[in-house]
Each structure stands twice: as C-alpha cells, then as structure tokens.
Amino acid sequence: MVCEGEKLTDARKATVSDIPFMAALAREQYPQFTLENAEAWAAKVMALPNAAMFICGEAVSTVAAQKEFWSPDAWVADILPTFGRPTPENPLGTYKTLCAAAEWAKHSGCYGVRFGSSVGALSKSRGAVDLMEPFAKRMGAHPWGLTYMLEFPKCPPQYQ
C-alpha cells in the first residue's frame, strides 16, 4: 500500500452517477473558472483506460497514466484536478483520494506518480499549503524538478 497505515476503504473510484456532485463541488471550489464542460470532461476521463477519478466524502482526485516519450515502456502517472474539503468523516480532505490515485497508478504499472504538475509546485502566486506539497510529503514523495514524485519502488533519477 502506498499510504501505509491509512484507512482508505472509504475512498473509491468515482462513477458516472457521481458526476453531478463532483461538477458542482468543482464549481464551488474553483469559482474563478466557469467549468461549463465539467460534466462532459469527467465523463470522458472516466471512459479512458489510462485515467481514473477517486472520491471520498467531499473530496475528488483525478489521475492519468502516460508513457514517457524517452522510454516507451515506462509508464508514469500525473495527478490532475484535485479538489474538495475536509469533513468530519474525512478530516484530511483530498489526502485519501490522492492515496487511492497513487495506488491505482502503482497497480497500473506506473513507475511513479507526479504531484502538482498541472499547477506547478513552485508557483509564485500560491502558497505551498495551497498546493500538493503537504500531501506529497506525507505520502513519502520527494522533490522532482518543479513538482514532487512518489516512486514505486525508487528508480534511478529520470531526466527532466
């Protein structure tokens, strides 16, 4: 298990029936964006064989795997939109969904999962606590260029 000692049984793969809730939550969490195609985008992601969305309470994480262009046999995953809020039943918010996404990546044959690659882990416009850093570090990831990488198992450094 990627997140040792964590109870992840309540984090689950999202289904089509979750889309209206997830889209509404995304619109609430990202009011600066219109997200008019959120439902269609989520449905497309769920239909892809190399992507998944996970839900736990009022938290959602998206993950997608791809082949590295420099090594066609090497698969790596990226954490994509992750949003939500803590609830009494899920006090760490997106942490459990991130752990489920990392487990999915590991079982999908990825050598690792990158955190923060869509927003940039060192973004100057947002503080570290607003990014993936606290979760990535808690999960055992290490800095990897401008993002964080959690490898299964540790592999030689990759070119960036």
C-alpha positions in Angstrom: 0.0 0.0 0.0 1.3 3.5 -0.9 -0.1 5.3 2.2 0.9 2.9 4.9 -1.3 2.8 7.9 -4.1 4.9 6.4 -7.6 3.6 6.3 -8.6 4.1 2.6 -11.6 1.9 2.5 -13.9 4.9 2.1 -12.0 6.3 -0.9 -13.5 4.8 -4.0 -13.3 5.1 -7.8 -15.9 7.6 -9.0 -18.7 6.5 -11.2 -20.9 8.3 -13.7 -23.6 8.8 -11.0 -21.0 10.9 -9.1 -20.5 13.4 -11.9 -23.2 15.9 -11.0 -21.9 16.1 -7.4 -18.3 16.4 -8.5 -19.0 19.1 -11.1 -21.0 21.1 -8.5 -18.1 20.7 -6.0 -15.5 21.8 -8.6 -17.5 24.9 -9.5 -17.7 25.8 -5.8 -14.0 25.2 -5.2 -12.9 27.0 -8.4 -15.2 30.0 -8.7 -12.7 31.8 -10.9 -13.4 29.3 -13.7 -16.7 28.8 -15.5 -16.2 25.0 -15.9 -19.1 24.8 -18.3 -17.9 21.5 -19.6 -17.1 19.9 -16.3 -19.7 17.1 -16.6 -18.5 16.2 -20.2 -14.9 16.3 -19.2 -15.4 14.0 -16.2 -17.4 11.5 -18.3 -14.5 11.4 -20.8 -11.9 10.9 -18.1 -13.9 8.0 -16.6 -14.1 6.4 -20.1 -10.4 6.4 -20.6 -8.5 3.2 -19.8 -5.4 5.1 -18.6 -7.2 7.5 -16.2 -9.4 7.4 -13.1 -11.2 9.7 -10.7 -11.5 8.9 -6.9 -14.0 10.3 -4.4 -14.1 10.3 -0.6 -16.7 12.4 1.1 -16.4 15.8 -0.4 -13.0 15.3 -2.0 -12.0 14.3 -5.5 -8.7 13.4 -7.2 -8.0 12.6 -10.8 -5.1 10.6 -12.1 -3.9 9.7 -15.6 -1.1 7.5 -16.8 1.1 8.0 -19.9 4.2 6.5 -21.5 7.3 8.6 -21.1 8.4 9.8 -24.6 12.1 8.9 -23.9 11.2 5.3 -22.8 8.1 3.8 -24.4 8.0 1.0 -21.9 8.0 3.4 -18.9 4.6 4.5 -17.6 4.2 7.5 -15.2 1.1 9.0 -13.7 0.2 12.6 -13.1 -2.3 13.9 -10.5 -4.7 16.1 -12.4 -7.6 18.1 -10.9 -7.8 17.5 -7.1 -10.3 19.5 -5.1 -12.6 19.3 -2.1 -12.8 20.0 1.6 -12.4 18.1 4.8 -15.4 16.7 6.5 -15.8 15.1 10.0 -15.7 11.7 8.3 -12.8 12.6 6.1 -10.7 15.2 8.1 -7.7 15.2 5.7 -9.8 16.1 2.7 -8.1 15.1 -0.6 -5.4 13.0 1.1 -7.4 9.8 0.9 -8.3 10.3 -2.7 -4.7 11.1 -3.5 -3.6 7.8 -1.8 -6.2 5.9 -3.9 -5.0 7.6 -7.1 -1.4 6.6 -6.2 -2.4 3.0 -5.5 -4.2 3.0 -8.9 -1.1 4.2 -10.6 1.1 1.6 -8.9 -1.3 -1.2 -9.8 -1.4 0.2 -13.4 2.3 -0.4 -13.8 3.5 3.1 -13.4 7.0 3.7 -12.0 5.7 6.7 -10.1 3.1 9.5 -9.8 3.9 13.2 -10.2 2.1 15.7 -8.0 1.4 19.3 -8.9 2.4 19.2 -12.5 -0.7 20.9 -13.7 -0.3 24.0 -11.4 3.5 23.9 -10.7 4.6 23.0 -7.2 6.7 26.2 -7.0 4.0 28.6 -8.3 4.8 32.1 -7.0 1.1 33.1 -7.0 0.0 30.5 -4.5 1.4 29.4 -1.2 2.8 25.9 -0.6 -0.1 24.9 1.7 -2.5 25.6 -1.2 -0.6 23.1 -3.5 0.3 19.4 -3.3 3.4 19.8 -1.2 1.9 18.8 2.2 0.1 15.8 0.8 3.0 14.7 -1.4 5.5 14.9 1.5 3.1 13.0 3.8 2.9 10.2 1.2 6.7 9.9 1.0 7.2 11.8 -2.3 10.4 13.8 -2.9 11.0 16.9 -4.9 11.4 16.2 -8.6 12.1 19.2 -10.7 9.3 21.7 -10.1 6.9 19.1 -8.7 7.0 16.0 -6.4 7.4 12.4 -7.4 6.4 9.2 -5.5 8.2 6.2 -7.0 7.3 2.5 -6.6 10.0 1.4 -5.9 12.7 4.0 -6.1 14.1 4.2 -9.6 17.2 5.9 -11.0 16.7 9.6 -11.5 14.9 10.5 -14.6 15.8 13.3 -17.0 13.5 16.3 -16.7 
